[in-house]
């Protein structure tokens, strides 16, 4: 992927080193192991709880323990990444191009796109959605309209999920931006209202799965539009993104983490579904193809 063709965004904040570096820690100074994370995720999926919320609550507890009474939570200072940081330059390029893509699409519909902020962190971070650690992976917080990314996740993608490549990483960023698009269009608010009304969120046909698959489709829309402008994709790039989508399906992660698949606890969709909806968005680059909420078959 010839990502250097992209415009660099000025909305990337470098908060690495502000979050404690070592992530969430329990007594004796030992960090939360990958096995412990998998166990927590498994418990959440089996009980119908959002694993990210469980991890966030645990991180919040540890953050509170490490904060003196009366002190305020850490906030990110508006610091740009160093110019010689190639990973950060990549993130700025992808974010900048998502800004250009969605501004144009929103303008065509008579709407205004508001740029999100992307926070680079290391270890753990405090957001308007609570504390989180690198173990939760990249996430978008609708409460502050920011994307949070620990770039060590890209290394984990390569080593744990065999999902390497710059376009695979671009897909991850574009997926989180897809959630920002959903927030601006009111989709996220409707899903939250349904949650508060007592509707079931999880499950292979649930609202959370439909929301996540729509974000995959929106990532595909961006990928199509960006390719039309830059012609920056190289042989194998699309396969990288599809491989990444395939690697993080609920069914595959559950099989790896707990040895069995529990469709009633799905929150993101199967590998096949994630691949399908990214390909749907990438096929024509049209947002109206991404109505996962009305789709009979996901």
C-alpha positions as CSV (number, residue, x, y, z in Angstrom):
1,X,0.0,0.0,0.0
2,X,1.4,3.3,-1.0
3,X,0.1,5.1,2.1
4,X,2.4,8.0,1.8
5,X,0.1,9.4,-0.9
6,X,-2.4,10.3,1.8
7,X,-2.8,13.6,3.4
8,X,-1.6,13.7,7.0
9,X,-4.3,14.5,9.6
10,X,-3.6,17.0,12.3
11,X,-6.1,15.3,14.6
12,X,-3.7,12.6,16.0
13,X,-2.7,13.2,19.6
14,X,0.3,11.4,20.9
15,X,-0.5,10.3,24.5
16,X,2.0,7.4,24.6
17,X,3.8,7.3,28.0
18,X,0.9,9.1,29.8
19,X,-1.0,5.9,30.7
20,X,1.4,4.0,32.9
21,X,3.2,2.2,30.1
22,X,2.8,-1.3,31.5
23,X,-0.9,-1.5,31.2
24,X,-3.2,-2.9,33.9
25,X,-1.3,-4.3,36.8
26,X,-2.4,-6.5,39.7
27,X,-0.6,-7.1,43.0
28,X,3.1,-8.0,42.9
29,X,3.5,-5.8,39.8
30,X,2.5,-8.5,37.4
31,X,0.6,-7.3,34.3
32,X,-2.6,-8.8,32.9
33,X,-1.5,-11.8,30.8
34,X,-3.0,-12.7,27.5
35,X,-4.4,-15.8,29.1
36,X,-6.2,-13.7,31.7
37,X,-7.6,-11.5,29.0
38,X,-8.9,-14.5,27.0
39,X,-10.5,-15.8,30.2
40,X,-12.2,-12.5,30.9
41,X,-13.5,-12.3,27.3
42,X,-14.8,-15.9,27.6
43,X,-16.6,-15.1,30.8
44,X,-18.2,-12.0,29.2
45,X,-19.3,-13.9,26.1
46,X,-20.8,-16.7,28.2
47,X,-22.7,-14.3,30.6
48,X,-23.8,-11.9,27.9
49,X,-21.7,-9.0,29.2
50,X,-19.6,-6.8,27.0
51,X,-16.0,-8.1,27.5
52,X,-14.7,-4.6,26.8
53,X,-16.8,-3.2,29.6
54,X,-15.4,-5.8,32.0
55,X,-11.8,-5.0,31.0
56,X,-12.5,-1.3,31.2
57,X,-14.0,-1.7,34.7
58,X,-11.0,-3.6,35.9
59,X,-8.7,-1.0,34.4
60,X,-10.7,1.7,36.0
61,X,-10.4,0.1,39.4
62,X,-6.6,-0.2,39.0
63,X,-6.5,3.4,37.8
64,X,-8.4,4.5,40.9
65,X,-6.1,2.6,43.2
66,X,-3.1,4.3,41.6
67,X,-4.7,7.8,42.0
68,X,-4.5,9.8,45.2
69,X,-7.7,11.0,46.8
70,X,-8.8,14.3,45.4
71,X,-6.6,14.1,42.3
72,X,-8.0,14.3,38.8
73,X,-7.8,11.6,36.1
74,X,-5.1,12.1,33.6
75,X,-6.0,13.9,30.4
76,X,-4.3,13.8,27.1
77,X,-2.3,16.9,26.1
78,X,-2.5,18.1,22.6
79,X,0.8,16.7,21.4
80,X,1.5,15.8,17.8
81,X,3.5,12.6,17.1
82,X,7.2,13.1,16.3
83,X,7.9,13.7,12.6
84,X,10.3,10.7,12.4
85,X,7.8,8.2,13.7
86,X,6.8,6.1,10.7
87,X,4.0,4.2,12.4
88,X,2.5,7.5,13.6
89,X,2.9,8.9,10.1
90,X,1.0,5.9,8.7
91,X,-1.8,6.5,11.2
92,X,-2.0,10.2,10.3
93,X,-2.1,9.3,6.6
94,X,-5.0,6.9,7.0
95,X,-6.9,9.1,9.3
96,X,-6.4,12.1,7.0
97,X,-7.8,10.1,4.1
98,X,-10.8,9.0,6.1
99,X,-11.5,12.6,6.8
100,X,-11.3,13.5,3.1
101,X,-13.6,10.6,2.2
102,X,-16.3,11.2,4.7
103,X,-16.3,15.0,4.3
104,X,-17.1,14.4,0.6
105,X,-19.7,11.8,1.2
106,X,-21.5,13.9,3.9
107,X,-21.3,17.0,1.7
108,X,-23.0,15.1,-1.1
109,X,-25.9,14.3,1.3
110,X,-26.1,17.9,2.5
111,X,-24.5,17.0,5.9
112,X,-21.4,18.2,7.7
113,X,-18.7,15.7,8.8
114,X,-17.0,16.4,12.1
115,X,-13.5,15.1,12.3
116,X,-12.8,12.8,15.2
117,X,-9.6,12.8,17.2
118,X,-7.3,9.7,17.3
119,X,-5.4,9.2,20.5
120,X,-2.2,7.1,20.4
121,X,-1.6,5.5,23.8
122,X,0.5,2.9,25.4
123,X,-0.6,0.5,28.1
124,X,-3.8,2.1,29.4
125,X,-5.8,5.2,28.8
126,X,-8.7,7.1,30.3
127,X,-11.5,8.1,28.0
128,X,-15.0,9.5,28.4
129,X,-16.1,5.8,28.1
130,X,-13.9,4.8,31.1
131,X,-10.5,3.3,31.5
132,X,-9.2,0.8,28.9
133,X,-6.0,-1.1,28.3
134,X,-4.1,-2.2,25.2
135,X,-5.7,-5.6,25.8
136,X,-9.1,-4.3,24.7
137,X,-7.7,-3.4,21.3
138,X,-8.5,-0.2,19.4
139,X,-11.9,1.3,20.2
140,X,-14.1,4.3,19.5
141,X,-15.8,6.3,22.3
142,X,-19.0,8.0,21.1
143,X,-19.1,10.1,24.3
144,X,-16.0,12.1,23.3
145,X,-15.9,11.1,19.6
146,X,-12.3,9.9,19.8
147,X,-10.6,6.8,18.5
148,X,-8.1,5.2,20.9
149,X,-5.2,3.1,19.5
150,X,-2.3,1.3,21.1
151,X,-0.1,0.5,18.1
152,X,1.1,-2.7,19.8
153,X,-2.2,-4.1,18.6
154,X,-0.7,-4.2,15.1
155,X,2.1,-6.4,16.3
156,X,-0.4,-8.7,18.0
157,X,-2.4,-8.9,14.8
158,X,0.6,-10.1,13.0
159,X,1.9,-12.6,15.7
160,X,-1.4,-13.9,17.2
161,X,-3.8,-13.6,14.3
162,X,-1.4,-13.9,11.3
163,X,-3.0,-10.7,10.0
164,X,-0.1,-8.6,8.8
165,X,0.2,-5.8,6.4
166,X,-0.4,-2.0,6.2
167,X,-3.8,-2.3,4.5
168,X,-4.9,-4.7,7.3
169,X,-3.9,-2.0,9.8
170,X,-5.7,0.6,7.7
171,X,-8.9,-1.5,7.8
172,X,-8.7,-1.5,11.6
173,X,-8.5,2.3,11.7
174,X,-11.2,2.7,9.1
175,X,-13.5,0.3,11.1
176,X,-13.3,2.5,14.2
177,X,-13.9,5.6,12.0
178,X,-17.0,3.7,10.8
179,X,-18.3,3.9,14.3
180,X,-17.7,7.6,14.3
181,X,-19.8,7.9,11.1
182,X,-22.5,5.9,12.9
183,X,-22.4,8.4,15.8
184,X,-22.8,11.4,13.4
185,X,-25.6,9.7,11.5
186,X,-27.5,8.9,14.8
187,X,-27.1,5.1,14.4
188,X,-25.2,4.7,17.7
189,X,-27.8,6.7,19.6
190,X,-30.6,4.4,18.3
191,X,-28.7,1.3,19.3
192,X,-28.1,2.8,22.8
193,X,-31.8,3.6,23.1
194,X,-32.7,0.1,22.2
195,X,-30.3,-1.1,24.9
196,X,-31.9,1.1,27.5
197,X,-35.3,-0.2,26.4
198,X,-34.2,-3.7,27.3
199,X,-33.7,-5.1,23.8
200,X,-31.2,-7.9,23.6
201,X,-27.9,-6.6,22.2
202,X,-25.8,-9.8,21.8
203,X,-26.4,-12.8,19.5
204,X,-25.7,-13.7,16.0
205,X,-28.6,-11.6,14.8
206,X,-28.4,-8.9,17.5
207,X,-28.0,-5.2,17.3
208,X,-24.4,-5.2,18.3
209,X,-23.4,-7.6,15.5
210,X,-25.4,-5.4,13.0
211,X,-23.7,-2.3,14.3
212,X,-20.2,-3.8,14.0
213,X,-20.9,-5.3,10.5
214,X,-22.0,-1.9,9.4
215,X,-18.7,-0.4,10.6
216,X,-16.9,-3.1,8.5
217,X,-19.0,-2.1,5.5
218,X,-18.2,1.6,6.0
219,X,-14.5,0.7,6.2
220,X,-15.0,-0.9,2.8
221,X,-16.7,2.3,1.5
222,X,-13.7,4.3,2.6
223,X,-11.3,1.8,1.0
224,X,-13.1,2.0,-2.3
225,X,-13.2,5.8,-2.4
226,X,-9.5,6.1,-1.3
227,X,-8.4,3.8,-4.1
228,X,-10.3,5.8,-6.6
229,X,-8.4,8.9,-5.6
230,X,-4.9,7.5,-5.0
231,X,-4.7,4.2,-6.8
232,X,-2.5,3.3,-3.8
233,X,-3.3,-0.4,-3.4
234,X,-0.7,-3.0,-4.4
235,X,-1.1,-6.7,-5.1
236,X,-2.1,-8.5,-2.0
237,X,-3.4,-5.5,-0.1
238,X,-7.1,-6.3,-0.3
239,X,-6.3,-9.9,0.8
240,X,-4.6,-8.4,3.9
241,X,-7.8,-6.5,4.9
242,X,-10.0,-9.6,4.3
243,X,-7.6,-11.7,6.3
244,X,-7.8,-9.3,9.2
245,X,-11.6,-9.3,9.0
246,X,-11.6,-13.1,9.0
247,X,-9.1,-13.3,11.9
248,X,-11.3,-11.3,14.3
249,X,-14.7,-12.9,13.8
250,X,-16.6,-13.9,16.9
251,X,-16.6,-17.6,15.9
252,X,-12.9,-17.8,15.4
253,X,-12.0,-15.9,18.5
254,X,-14.3,-18.0,20.7
255,X,-13.0,-21.2,19.2
256,X,-9.4,-20.0,20.0
257,X,-10.2,-18.7,23.5
258,X,-12.7,-21.2,24.9
259,X,-12.7,-24.1,22.5
260,X,-16.3,-23.7,21.4
261,X,-18.5,-21.3,19.6
262,X,-21.5,-19.6,21.4
263,X,-23.6,-17.7,18.8
264,X,-25.9,-16.3,21.4
265,X,-23.0,-14.3,22.8
266,X,-21.8,-12.8,19.5
267,X,-21.1,-9.1,19.5
268,X,-19.1,-8.5,16.2
269,X,-20.2,-11.2,13.7
270,X,-18.6,-14.3,12.3
271,X,-15.4,-14.2,10.2
272,X,-17.5,-14.8,7.1
273,X,-19.9,-12.0,7.9
274,X,-17.1,-9.5,8.6
275,X,-15.4,-10.4,5.3
276,X,-18.7,-10.2,3.4
277,X,-19.7,-6.7,4.7
278,X,-16.3,-5.2,4.1
279,X,-16.4,-6.6,0.5
280,X,-19.9,-5.1,0.2
281,X,-18.7,-1.6,1.0
282,X,-15.6,-2.0,-1.1
283,X,-17.5,-3.3,-4.2
284,X,-19.0,0.1,-5.1
285,X,-18.1,2.5,-2.3
286,X,-21.7,3.4,-1.6
287,X,-23.0,4.0,1.9
288,X,-26.5,2.9,1.0
289,X,-25.2,-0.6,0.6
290,X,-24.4,-0.8,4.3
291,X,-27.8,-1.0,5.9
292,X,-27.1,-4.1,8.0
293,X,-30.0,-3.3,10.3
294,X,-32.5,-4.0,7.5
295,X,-30.7,-7.0,6.1
296,X,-32.5,-10.3,6.5
297,X,-29.4,-12.3,6.1
298,X,-26.1,-11.1,7.6
